[in-house]
């Protein structure tokens, strides 16, 4: 059994064809650029992104307005409930009536304002969607023209590959480490199939169905350490394959990919006006090309125009996060919690005195200061504790002390 150990290191790869093969010619590249310029949507996307961002802020302001209306109505209901008592206890409740009147007028004004906000926001959003429809229409037309150009490119490549003169000739210069006990020929034979396979994988015009026409060793030399340096020439019959299809789609922007959108908050995400999700990290699928991305959080927004060429990551970090204003109920709850915390703290800081019963009872009892003890003594069920005396009920204690 022949022993071999080798490591291939690619030094130089030179390909030459008896019939030149090009994925995209200079003329076809020029056609691609003309289509891109014709359907340049950068400025339009920037404008619509800004409008969408401002619209999200208006929506948040509208929600805040509805919250204010709710709070004012709660104040009004409380005032109405307290009205009978105010009439009975105050000699002149006119000021109280004025306060109720002010609340009614304020609620009416806020509700009218909310209706105007709602109508304006709906109209504005519909107009924004129409603008995005224009962008999508231009993107569709661009895609249709690029698909037509791709068809022409594919027909040209297939025709070239079908020609009898279409031969892919590759000159490869490489090196490897063989066993010191191997001959040059044995080492070259062991690595031939790997060299052919790697060459096929790295060339877009070659696939597993490509026929190897020839494999010639042009030059080879090996030193005493088993390091072999060699040059080979390979010729293949090229063919149309999935690698060509994928490369054309990528170069023409006719393929989709998954991108990652991240933020430090649970943002609402929009791509070209369409909401694609909510959260700190989402993974929408988009076509290759330019897209308008908007991240919205409460009154804050981030928007950019991105050229997507692969599955990239886009991060939108928001600065200082605005807290939602507390409602009356929340404020009352907060004050109550604060008072309870302060009361608990004050109790924890009071000095305590530990006193023990007689020797037979090793358990310890904790009592508060003297004021608390005297207060407890007023209770009929309370007990007095003295150093060294076993606790008794009040009546038995009084008897013992009187007898003494």
Buried (B, 14 or more C-beta within 10 A) or exposed (E): EEEBBBEBEEEEBEBEBEBEBBBBEEEBEEBBEEBBEEBEBEEBBBEBBBBBBEBBBBBBEBEBBBEBBEBBBEBBEEBEEEBEEBEEEEEEBEEBBEBBEEBEEBBEEBBEBBEEBBEEBEEBBEEBEEBBEEBBEBBEEBBEBBEEBBEEBBEBBEEBBEEEEBBBBBBBBBBBBBBEEBEBEBBBBBBBEEBBEBBBEEBBBBBEEBEBEEBEBEEBEBEEEBBBBBBBBBBBBBBBBEBBBEEBBBBBBBBBBEBEBBBEBEBBBBBBBEEBBEEEBBEBEBBBBBBBBBBBBBEBBBBBBBEBEEEEEBEBEBEEEEEEEEBEEEEEEEEEEEEEEEEEEEEEEEEEEEEEBEEEEEEEEEEBEEEEBEEBEEEEEEEEEEEEEEBBEBEEBEEEEEEE
